[in-house]
Every structure is written in structure tokens, then in C-alpha cells.
Amino acid sequence: MSEYVEARYVKIALEEARSAEPNVAAKLIYDLLRDLSSLQRLSEAREQTLKSIQLLALSLARRSIHAREWDAVNEATDAWCESALN
């Protein structure tokens, strides 16, 4: 899968998770992390997105999720999509 397609997949999965109930969102995020760990492309933008998703997962686990975690992961994913196009 191309890096751009992978980044778009992550963006769509995150949008789905954000609109879901917290327990469903957590499952979607953990599944996404599992998917990303099996793919070993290591661009800087991808790594930043992965770190943001991990922080989001921690927030979901603590049930202390805030809009800033979602915003951070969306910004990282947007940057990854942009980077993958270039």
C-alpha cells in the first residue's frame, strides 16, 4: 500500500473513531495501532502520527480524552497525507 493510501486509511479510521462512543472509539484506535505496527514504513510524518495516536489511546484508556488530543492526531495525519503526496 502506498504511503498516501495508508495515511488516508488512518485519517478515515480516526474520523470514524471520533464520532463513535468512547468504548467503540478505543477499540478502533487500538485496532488502528495494531494495523500500523505491522507496516514498517518509517517516514517522519508517519512516526509523528503514530505517536499522536498512541497519546490518544492513552487518553482514551484514562477516560480523560480532550479535544486537543483529537486535534493533534488530526493535524499529524493531515501533515502525513501532505508529505506522502510529495
C-alpha positions as YAML, in Angstrom:
chain: A
units: angstrom
residues:
- id: 1
  name: MET
  ca: [0.00, 0.00, 0.00]
- id: 2
  name: SER
  ca: [1.36, 3.42, -0.86]
- id: 3
  name: GLU
  ca: [2.15, 5.77, 1.98]
- id: 4
  name: TYR
  ca: [-0.58, 8.16, 0.85]
- id: 5
  name: VAL
  ca: [-3.19, 5.38, 0.84]
- id: 6
  name: GLU
  ca: [-2.03, 4.31, 4.31]
- id: 7
  name: ALA
  ca: [-2.30, 7.91, 5.57]
- id: 8
  name: ARG
  ca: [-5.80, 8.29, 4.11]
- id: 9
  name: TYR
  ca: [-6.84, 4.99, 5.71]
- id: 10
  name: VAL
  ca: [-5.65, 6.32, 9.08]
- id: 11
  name: LYS
  ca: [-7.50, 9.60, 8.55]
- id: 12
  name: ILE
  ca: [-10.77, 7.80, 7.76]
- id: 13
  name: ALA
  ca: [-10.39, 5.42, 10.70]
- id: 14
  name: LEU
  ca: [-9.75, 8.35, 13.04]
- id: 15
  name: GLU
  ca: [-12.84, 10.19, 11.78]
- id: 16
  name: GLU
  ca: [-14.90, 7.08, 12.45]
- id: 17
  name: ALA
  ca: [-13.42, 6.71, 15.93]
- id: 18
  name: ARG
  ca: [-14.02, 10.35, 16.82]
- id: 19
  name: SER
  ca: [-17.72, 10.05, 16.03]
- id: 20
  name: ALA
  ca: [-18.12, 6.78, 17.97]
- id: 21
  name: GLU
  ca: [-18.98, 6.11, 21.61]
- id: 22
  name: PRO
  ca: [-15.85, 6.11, 23.83]
- id: 23
  name: ASN
  ca: [-15.59, 2.32, 24.18]
- id: 24
  name: VAL
  ca: [-16.00, 1.83, 20.41]
- id: 25
  name: ALA
  ca: [-13.53, 4.64, 19.74]
- id: 26
  name: ALA
  ca: [-10.98, 2.97, 21.99]
- id: 27
  name: LYS
  ca: [-11.34, -0.33, 20.12]
- id: 28
  name: LEU
  ca: [-10.98, 1.40, 16.76]
- id: 29
  name: ILE
  ca: [-7.86, 3.25, 17.93]
- id: 30
  name: TYR
  ca: [-6.25, 0.08, 19.34]
- id: 31
  name: ASP
  ca: [-7.04, -1.77, 16.11]
- id: 32
  name: LEU
  ca: [-5.53, 1.09, 14.14]
- id: 33
  name: LEU
  ca: [-2.34, 0.95, 16.24]
- id: 34
  name: ARG
  ca: [-2.14, -2.79, 15.59]
- id: 35
  name: ASP
  ca: [-2.51, -2.21, 11.86]
- id: 36
  name: LEU
  ca: [0.15, 0.49, 11.85]
- id: 37
  name: SER
  ca: [2.61, -1.61, 13.81]
- id: 38
  name: SER
  ca: [2.51, -4.29, 11.11]
- id: 39
  name: LEU
  ca: [3.50, -1.80, 8.42]
- id: 40
  name: GLN
  ca: [7.11, -0.71, 8.69]
- id: 41
  name: ARG
  ca: [7.32, 2.45, 6.63]
- id: 42
  name: LEU
  ca: [9.11, 4.90, 8.86]
- id: 43
  name: SER
  ca: [8.72, 8.39, 7.41]
- id: 44
  name: GLU
  ca: [8.97, 11.22, 9.91]
- id: 45
  name: ALA
  ca: [5.36, 12.28, 9.30]
- id: 46
  name: ARG
  ca: [4.17, 8.68, 9.80]
- id: 47
  name: GLU
  ca: [6.11, 8.39, 13.05]
- id: 48
  name: GLN
  ca: [4.62, 11.65, 14.35]
- id: 49
  name: THR
  ca: [1.14, 10.41, 13.50]
- id: 50
  name: LEU
  ca: [1.82, 7.12, 15.27]
- id: 51
  name: LYS
  ca: [2.98, 8.98, 18.40]
- id: 52
  name: SER
  ca: [-0.14, 11.16, 18.34]
- id: 53
  name: ILE
  ca: [-2.35, 8.09, 18.02]
- id: 54
  name: GLN
  ca: [-0.55, 6.45, 20.94]
- id: 55
  name: LEU
  ca: [-1.18, 9.53, 23.10]
- id: 56
  name: LEU
  ca: [-4.82, 9.47, 22.04]
- id: 57
  name: ALA
  ca: [-5.04, 5.80, 23.04]
- id: 58
  name: LEU
  ca: [-3.59, 6.62, 26.47]
- id: 59
  name: SER
  ca: [-6.15, 9.38, 26.93]
- id: 60
  name: LEU
  ca: [-8.96, 7.03, 25.96]
- id: 61
  name: ALA
  ca: [-7.67, 4.43, 28.42]
- id: 62
  name: ARG
  ca: [-7.64, 7.03, 31.21]
- id: 63
  name: ARG
  ca: [-11.07, 8.26, 30.09]
- id: 64
  name: SER
  ca: [-9.64, 11.77, 30.10]
- id: 65
  name: ILE
  ca: [-9.97, 12.46, 26.42]
- id: 66
  name: HIS
  ca: [-9.95, 16.08, 25.35]
- id: 67
  name: ALA
  ca: [-10.47, 17.76, 22.03]
- id: 68
  name: ARG
  ca: [-6.78, 18.68, 21.90]
- id: 69
  name: GLU
  ca: [-5.76, 15.02, 21.56]
- id: 70
  name: TRP
  ca: [-8.14, 14.56, 18.64]
- id: 71
  name: ASP
  ca: [-6.95, 17.85, 17.11]
- id: 72
  name: ALA
  ca: [-3.29, 16.84, 17.48]
- id: 73
  name: VAL
  ca: [-3.81, 13.48, 15.82]
- id: 74
  name: ASN
  ca: [-5.81, 15.09, 13.00]
- id: 75
  name: GLU
  ca: [-3.06, 17.67, 12.41]
- id: 76
  name: ALA
  ca: [-0.40, 14.95, 12.37]
- id: 77
  name: THR
  ca: [-2.43, 12.85, 9.95]
- id: 78
  name: ASP
  ca: [-3.05, 15.84, 7.66]
- id: 79
  name: ALA
  ca: [0.70, 16.54, 7.63]
- id: 80
  name: TRP
  ca: [1.37, 12.89, 6.83]
- id: 81
  name: CYS
  ca: [-1.10, 12.94, 3.93]
- id: 82
  name: GLU
  ca: [0.54, 16.09, 2.59]
- id: 83
  name: SER
  ca: [4.03, 14.67, 2.99]
- id: 84
  name: ALA
  ca: [3.06, 11.43, 1.26]
- id: 85
  name: LEU
  ca: [1.90, 13.37, -1.80]
- id: 86
  name: ASN
  ca: [5.31, 14.99, -2.23]
...
